[in-house]
Amino acid sequence: MKLIVESGATKGDWRVVGDGGEAVASFRAAGTNVSTMPIAIVNDIVRTICEDIISAGYAIREVYMYTAGVVTEGVAEELSQLFRAMFSCERVEICDDLTAAARAACGHQAGIVAILGTGSNSCQYDGEKIVKRVYSSGFILGDEGSAATLGKLFIADFLKGLVPEDIAADFRQRYPSDYATIIANVYRSESSPSGYLGNFAPFIMEHYANPYIQSLVDGNFRAFITRSLRQYDVEQYPIGVVGGFGNALRDVFKRVAEQEGIHIERFISNPIEELIKYHTI
């Protein structure tokens, strides 16, 4: 049996796949980001789910894990050793979420891929490997188009009194919104500041009819298109979008992209299903 893991910054989808390519069990876990989370926490998440899989009686022989963050040789080796210690694995492959997105969106065909989730990313894929990428650089230096950056833009305006009062009043009523609490969650949190900021995206979209919010949301997507997508050959290769945020706002993103002269070929709502196909065909 194979274990295929698609783990973004917010949540992880773990599937046990039979020899015929059918998913026989699924497990949900907290997300992993090997760039922003201590590796000990990532290991704890992995170990807990592996123990659940073992308890359920599944004999795993191959592991393919895709995680958010930069997968260095050291990270890949540590996680590989952990999987080999938990299972009698014949093969372990640890890749980043950009590779997951490319394989899910393109399979074995060439294309351009955009990740729009809690964070954002992009690459050009030749059907086998990533041949070009524009670094997203995280929510502080980049991540344009992401839920975290949208939340950051909104919170920054909220703290400076630039959010329309009716929206600001609704926000104060629904969230702890004093200055000290927000600053602590962004700068002193031991968990995920990007996740904290990204969690405000649903609230923001509730007010999308407001011109201020529409400008904020559309501008966030437009910045991603300008600073990332336009660095690829967007006229030659199909573009696929992966990520919960991008899929939830697919109509908005598609409209903004078309305004910029870019056609989006497809949106992948469930990457794990496409990854199962990739590893079984």
N, C-alpha and C positions, 0 to 999 in steps of 0.2 A: 504493500500500500504506500501511497504518497501523501505527504503532508504539504499543503500549499497555504502559505500565509501572506495575506495582504494587509499590512499594518501601517496605517497613516499616523499622523500626529495625534489624532483624537481617539480613534478606535481601531481595533484589529479584527480581521475576519480570518478564521482558521478553518480549513476544510480538509477532512480525511477523504482521499480519493481512491476508489478501488482500481483494480487492474484494467477494468473495462472503461475507465474514464468517468465513472459515475461517482458523485459525491455521496458518501455513505454517512457522514456525520459533520456537523458544523459546531464551532465554538466561537464565542465572542469574548474579546478581552479589551483591556485598555490599550490605547495606541502606544507606539514606540517611536522615538526620534533619537537616533544614536548620536546626533550632534548636540542636542540641547538637554537630554536627560542623562544623568549618571548611568554608566554602564551597569552598575549594580542593580538599579531599578529595572532596567531593561531585562537583565538576567532573571530577576524575580518574576516578572510578567511571563517570560518564556517558560521558566521552570514550572510555574503554577499550572499553565495550560497543558504542558507536556505530562504532568502528573495526572491531570484529568483524562487525557487521551489514553494513557497507560491503564488507568483505573477502568476505563470503558472497554478495555480488551483489544485495542487496535495495535497491530504490529506494523510499525512504520519502517520502511526500508529506504525511502528517499524523502528529503526535505528541501523545499524551495521557499525561502523566506524573503519577502520584500518589505523593507522598512523605510520610514522617513529618515532623512539625515544623510550625511556623507559616510558611506561604508568604506572605511579604511581597511588595509590588510589586517591590522590589529583587531579591529572590531569583528571582521569576518571570521578570523581565526578563533576568537574567544567564543562567539556564538556557535560556530561549527563544533567546537569542542564540547560545548554544553549539549547540543543536540545529539552528538555521538555518545555522550555519557548517559543521556536519557533513553535513547533508542539504539538498536544495533543497525545503524544507518550504512547503506552502501554508498550513498551520495548525499552531500549537503551543499547547497548553493545559497549564498547570502548576497542579495542585491539591494540597491536602493529603490525608492518608490518611482523614480523617473524611468528606470528600466521596466518596472511593472507597468507603468502607464504606456510605454512604447509597445510592449508586447501585447497588452490588452487592446490597445487602439488599432494597432497595425498588424499584429500577428507576424507573418513572415514577409510582409510587403513594406515598401518604403513609405514614409510619411512624416508629418510634423505633429507633435503632441504637445498639448497644453494641460497642465495640472492646475485646477482651480478648486482648492479645498480650504482648510484652515490656513495653509500656506499656498504658494504658487511655484510653478516651475515650468520648464519647456525644453524641448530638444528636437533635433532632426535625426531620424532613424532610417537606416538603409535596408531594413528587413532582417538584419542579423544583430547589428550593434548600433549604439548611439554614435553618430559621427560629428555632431555639433551640439553644443548647449550654451545657453545664456544663463549664467548663475543667478539664482533668485536672491541669494544673500540674506534671507531671513526677513522677519517683519520690521527690524530696525533699519536695515539698509536697502530693503527691496520688498519682495513678495507682493508686488503690484497685482491687482486683480483678485487677491485672496480675501477670505472672510476676516482674517486677522488685520489686514491693512485697512479694510473698510471700517472695522471696529476702532482701529487706532485713529483714523481720520475723524470719526464721529466723536470719540471721547476727547480728542484734542480740541475740537470745536466746542464741545460741551463745557469743558473746563475754562474755556476763554469766553463763554457767554455768547457764542456765535450760532447756537442751535435755536431755531424758532421756539418761542416760549411754550406753545402748546405741546410740542414734541418733548421739550426739556422737562415740562411738568409731568408728563406721562412717564418719562424715564425715571425721574426722582421718586415717583410713587411705586415703581416696580422693582427698582434695584437700589442696593446701598450705593449712594452716589456722592458721599462727601469726599473732599479732596484727598484726605489722608488715606481712606480706604482704597480709592482708585490707584493712587501712587504706590501703595504697598503691594497691590495685586500686580501691577505692571513691573515694578523695579525690584521688589523684595520677595516675590513669590518663589517658593521652592518647587512648585509644580510646573505649570505651563503658562507664561504670560501671553503667548500667542493664542492659546486656547481660550484664555479669559477674554481677550479682545474679540476673538472670533465668535464667541457665544452671543455677542450683541447683534450679530447679523440678522437673525430672524426678527428682532424688535425693529431694527432699522427698516427692513423690507415691509413691515406692516404699514409704514408711513411713506411708501414709495410714491404715492400720488402727490405728495408735497414736492414742489419744485426744488427745494433745497436738498431733499433726500435724493431725488432723481439725479440731480447734478453730481452729488457725492458718489452714488453707485455707478452711474455711467462714466464718470471721470476716472474711477478706480479701474474699471475694465479698459477704458481707452488708454490709460497709462501702461497697462500690461501689453496691449497690442502694440503701442508705439515703442516701448522699451525692450520688449522681448520678441513677440511674433514677427515683427518687421525685420528682424535680423536673419530670418530664414527665407528660403525661396518659396514664398507662400503662393506664388502663381503656378508653380510646377507640381507641388506635392499636396495631397489631401491633408486636411487638418482635423484631428480628433481631439475632443475635450474629455478629460477624466477628472473626477472629483465631485463630491457631494454638493459643494457650493455652486460650481459651474452648472451642474445638472439642475439644481433647484432654480437657478436663474437663467436657464438656457435661452428663453425667449429674449430676455434683456441682453445677454451677451451676444447672441446671434444678430440682433438688431444693431448693436453698437459696432460689431465687426463688419456688417454689411455697409454701415455708414462710412467705415474706413476702407471699403473696397476689398474686404476679405470674406471668403465663403468658408463656413464651417461645415465639414463633411458629415461628421457624426459626433454624438455625445454618448459616452459609455457610462451608464448608470450603475453598473455592478461589475467592476473590474475583475473580481475573483472568478466569475463565471468564464470570462474570456481567458484568464490565466489557466484555468483548468483545461480549456480547449488547447491552449498553447502547449501545455506539458503532456498532453495525451494523444495529440494528432501526430 
